[in-house]
Amino acid sequence: MPYVNIRITRDGATPEQKAELIRGVTDLLVRVLDKNPATTFVVIDEVAMEDWGVGGLPVEDYNRSLEQPS
C-alpha cells in the first residue's frame, strides 16, 4: 500500500494540476512497481511561501535572487 507525499508551495497549483500529479504518480507506481492503484495514496501538502526555504533563504527571497543580474 504505497503512500506518496508531495509538498509544494502555495503559489497557484490548480486543481487540474494537482489531479494530474496524483494520476501521474499513481501511474508511475503501477508501471514501475506493479502497485495496485486502488490502494495507492497520494497526498499533496501546500506549504505557505514563508514556511519554505531554499539555499538558506525564504523561497520568495531565493526566487528574487535568481531574477537579479549578477
C-alpha positions in Angstrom: 0.0 0.0 0.0 2.1 2.9 -1.3 1.8 6.3 0.3 3.4 9.3 -1.6 3.5 12.8 -0.1 4.1 15.7 -2.4 4.9 19.1 -0.9 4.6 22.3 -2.9 4.4 25.9 -2.1 1.0 27.7 -2.2 1.8 29.5 -5.4 -1.1 28.7 -7.6 -1.2 25.0 -8.4 -4.7 24.5 -9.9 -7.0 21.6 -9.0 -6.4 20.2 -12.5 -2.6 20.3 -12.0 -3.0 18.5 -8.7 -5.2 15.9 -10.2 -2.5 15.3 -12.9 0.2 14.9 -10.3 -1.9 12.4 -8.4 -2.7 10.5 -11.6 0.9 10.6 -12.8 2.4 9.4 -9.5 -0.1 6.6 -9.3 0.6 5.5 -12.9 4.3 5.6 -12.2 3.9 3.3 -9.2 1.7 0.9 -11.3 4.2 0.8 -14.2 7.5 0.6 -12.2 6.5 -1.3 -9.1 3.3 -3.1 -10.2 1.3 -1.5 -7.4 -2.4 -1.6 -7.2 -3.9 1.9 -7.9 -6.8 1.2 -5.7 -4.5 1.0 -2.7 -2.1 3.8 -3.7 -2.4 7.0 -1.7 -1.1 10.4 -2.9 -1.3 13.4 -0.7 -0.4 16.9 -1.7 0.5 19.3 1.1 0.7 23.0 0.3 3.1 25.0 2.3 3.0 28.8 2.8 5.8 30.6 1.0 7.1 32.0 4.3 7.4 28.4 5.6 9.6 27.2 2.8 13.3 27.8 2.4 16.0 27.2 -0.3 19.7 27.8 -0.1 19.4 29.4 3.4 16.7 31.9 2.3 13.0 32.1 2.4 11.8 30.9 -1.0 10.5 34.3 -2.0 13.9 35.9 -1.3 15.6 33.0 -3.1 13.4 33.5 -6.2 14.2 37.2 -6.2 17.9 36.4 -6.0 17.6 34.4 -9.2 16.0 37.3 -11.0 18.8 39.7 -10.3 21.6 40.0 -12.8 25.0 39.1 -11.5 
